[in-house]
Amino acid sequence: MKTLGCGISLLLLLACGESPAPPKTPPAAAPPGVKGPSPSMEARPSPAPPASQEEKPAAQRKAAEPGEKKEPVDKKGRAKSPELFKKYMAFMEGNGELFESITSDVEEKKGDAVIKPKVVKLIQNAEGARALHYRKNPDEDKELDDDFELFLFKVRSVETATWDADSSKGLLERIQRQCIVCHDKFQ
């Protein structure tokens, strides 16, 4: 009986010594229109990373974040080096963003003061991309250089034109036609 009493005493001691778990606090209310995780997802513990990730240093197992830009890769192997290709693509992506911006400016009927500086930047980017001579095949590089020369000639004439409500759509189409010629030829 003495052992039973000791066992009960021990259980009581253990039971009294533990503090109860704090009550769960409800999750903070999300802003209107934003859904939180589903209740079934909240209760799940996060899965352990695969063994291959645990062994790699943090710098090597960089996770892809949403909205993160991918680094351009020359899949066709036409560039002299990956660095030249990245620089070239940075110029071209910049021109794509400028073209989209000019398009929205034309739709909003903005004039010379807003559009011309963007056309100037578009020309500067094209000149920078041309100066790279990134193609390793000399014939392809010469052909691309000639197309840049024609592009720059046409876009400079668009730059000097007046961008107003009547002419801006036509001027934008002239830029677009020049972009399409090279894109169809070199992509």
Wavefront OBJ file of the C-alpha trace (Angstrom):
o trace
v 0.000 0.000 0.000
v 2.927 2.237 0.716
v 4.074 2.007 -2.934
v 0.586 2.827 -4.156
v 0.524 5.921 -1.966
v 3.968 6.952 -3.214
v 2.855 6.459 -6.817
v -0.265 8.555 -6.323
v 1.748 11.225 -4.553
v 4.221 11.254 -7.398
v 1.419 11.576 -9.959
v -0.160 14.432 -8.008
v 3.177 16.139 -7.731
v 3.769 15.827 -11.449
v 0.237 16.921 -12.259
v 0.434 19.949 -9.989
v 3.892 20.932 -11.108
v 2.860 21.338 -14.749
v 1.249 24.519 -15.824
v -1.611 24.203 -18.234
v -0.936 25.190 -21.847
v -1.814 28.787 -22.556
v -5.087 29.213 -24.418
v -4.757 29.552 -28.187
v -5.089 33.107 -29.355
v -7.196 33.568 -32.454
v -5.211 34.625 -35.524
v -5.172 38.313 -36.309
v -7.908 39.357 -38.658
v -6.696 39.714 -42.231
v -7.453 42.890 -44.163
v -10.709 42.730 -46.144
v -10.362 40.772 -49.355
v -7.303 38.816 -48.202
v -7.751 35.173 -47.328
v -5.663 33.576 -44.626
v -4.502 29.974 -44.634
v -7.216 27.389 -44.412
v -7.831 25.943 -40.919
v -6.573 22.558 -42.082
v -3.266 24.132 -43.132
v -2.748 25.925 -39.798
v -2.674 22.729 -37.772
v -0.089 21.020 -39.986
v 3.538 21.246 -38.981
v 5.836 22.456 -41.706
v 7.593 19.601 -43.495
v 11.258 19.068 -42.854
v 13.513 20.078 -45.734
v 14.884 17.222 -47.812
v 18.197 15.807 -46.665
v 19.956 17.263 -49.707
v 18.977 20.788 -48.655
v 20.039 20.273 -45.053
v 23.571 19.459 -46.159
v 23.980 22.512 -48.405
v 24.934 25.911 -47.008
v 22.196 28.535 -47.010
v 23.735 30.370 -49.970
v 23.441 27.293 -52.186
v 19.854 26.374 -51.372
v 18.333 29.727 -52.215
v 14.599 29.238 -52.583
v 12.783 30.734 -55.531
v 10.678 33.592 -54.283
v 7.488 34.641 -56.006
v 8.048 37.595 -58.291
v 11.773 36.935 -58.451
v 13.200 37.481 -61.912
v 15.006 34.605 -63.515
v 18.486 35.237 -64.780
v 18.590 35.177 -68.567
v 20.347 32.174 -70.034
v 21.539 31.859 -73.623
v 19.894 28.515 -74.388
v 20.948 28.624 -78.024
v 24.608 29.243 -77.182
v 25.003 32.234 -79.509
v 26.701 34.611 -77.066
v 30.434 35.067 -76.612
v 29.951 34.827 -72.839
v 27.126 34.557 -70.297
v 28.039 38.008 -68.933
v 27.654 39.647 -72.352
v 24.339 37.894 -72.845
v 23.057 39.119 -69.465
v 24.089 42.686 -70.267
v 22.458 42.462 -73.690
v 19.240 41.087 -72.215
v 19.218 43.822 -69.549
v 19.248 46.441 -72.318
v 16.526 44.630 -74.246
v 14.323 44.123 -71.173
v 14.757 47.810 -70.364
v 13.584 48.671 -73.867
v 10.595 46.365 -73.468
v 9.594 48.177 -70.288
v 10.110 51.549 -71.983
v 7.970 50.483 -74.928
v 5.160 49.418 -72.579
v 5.451 52.738 -70.755
v 5.338 54.701 -74.023
v 2.303 52.661 -75.089
v 0.428 53.605 -71.908
v 1.506 57.242 -72.342
v 0.097 57.248 -75.884
v -3.179 55.729 -74.630
v -3.376 58.425 -71.942
v -2.610 61.069 -74.610
v 0.512 62.366 -72.904
v 2.676 64.479 -75.150
v 6.273 65.278 -76.033
v 7.357 66.215 -72.528
v 6.615 62.732 -71.207
v 7.284 60.509 -74.233
v 10.431 61.992 -75.825
v 12.741 61.306 -72.823
v 11.623 57.664 -72.939
v 12.361 57.472 -76.668
v 15.820 58.939 -75.971
v 16.418 56.258 -73.315
v 15.202 53.589 -75.764
v 17.830 54.822 -78.261
v 20.546 54.836 -75.589
v 19.690 51.251 -74.612
v 19.805 50.140 -78.254
v 23.196 51.824 -78.689
v 24.466 50.103 -75.524
v 23.227 46.695 -76.687
v 24.731 47.242 -80.135
v 28.123 48.169 -78.656
v 28.338 44.823 -76.843
v 28.714 42.776 -80.052
v 27.686 39.801 -77.951
v 27.295 37.213 -80.745
v 30.193 34.811 -81.204
v 29.411 34.121 -84.875
v 30.899 37.091 -86.804
v 28.290 36.884 -89.591
v 25.384 36.903 -87.127
v 27.032 39.732 -85.200
v 27.423 41.806 -88.390
v 23.798 41.161 -89.367
v 22.590 42.166 -85.902
v 24.773 45.290 -86.033
v 23.248 46.258 -89.402
v 19.760 45.799 -88.002
v 20.639 47.975 -85.012
v 21.852 50.659 -87.430
v 18.514 50.601 -89.269
v 16.553 50.522 -85.986
v 18.463 53.516 -84.633
v 17.974 55.470 -87.863
v 14.200 54.897 -87.821
v 13.776 55.554 -84.097
v 15.828 58.772 -84.261
v 13.390 60.057 -86.863
v 10.547 59.171 -84.487
v 12.359 60.962 -81.661
v 12.466 64.245 -83.580
v 8.777 64.054 -84.528
v 6.070 65.743 -82.491
v 4.230 63.387 -80.150
v 0.693 64.718 -79.932
v -2.799 63.224 -79.846
v -2.902 62.945 -83.668
v 0.557 61.552 -84.424
v 1.538 59.506 -81.373
v -0.209 56.258 -82.381
v 1.489 56.248 -85.770
v 4.876 57.014 -84.223
v 4.432 54.208 -81.694
v 3.581 51.787 -84.523
v 6.784 52.807 -86.345
v 8.828 51.903 -83.265
v 6.933 48.648 -82.873
v 7.536 47.651 -86.518
v 11.267 48.126 -86.055
v 11.259 46.063 -82.854
v 9.325 43.244 -84.508
v 11.755 42.998 -87.450
v 14.674 42.162 -85.159
v 12.679 40.033 -82.740
v 11.356 37.855 -85.561
v 14.816 37.544 -87.055
v 16.961 36.931 -83.983
v 14.861 35.068 -81.452
l 1 2 3 4 5 6 7 8 9 10 11 12 13 14 15 16 17 18 19 20 21 22 23 24 25 26 27 28 29 30 31 32 33 34 35 36 37 38 39 40 41 42 43 44 45 46 47 48 49 50 51 52 53 54 55 56 57 58 59 60 61 62 63 64 65 66 67 68 69 70 71 72 73 74 75 76 77 78 79 80 81 82 83 84 85 86 87 88 89 90 91 92 93 94 95 96 97 98 99 100 101 102 103 104 105 106 107 108 109 110 111 112 113 114 115 116 117 118 119 120 121 122 123 124 125 126 127 128 129 130 131 132 133 134 135 136 137 138 139 140 141 142 143 144 145 146 147 148 149 150 151 152 153 154 155 156 157 158 159 160 161 162 163 164 165 166 167 168 169 170 171 172 173 174 175 176 177 178 179 180 181 182 183 184 185 186 187
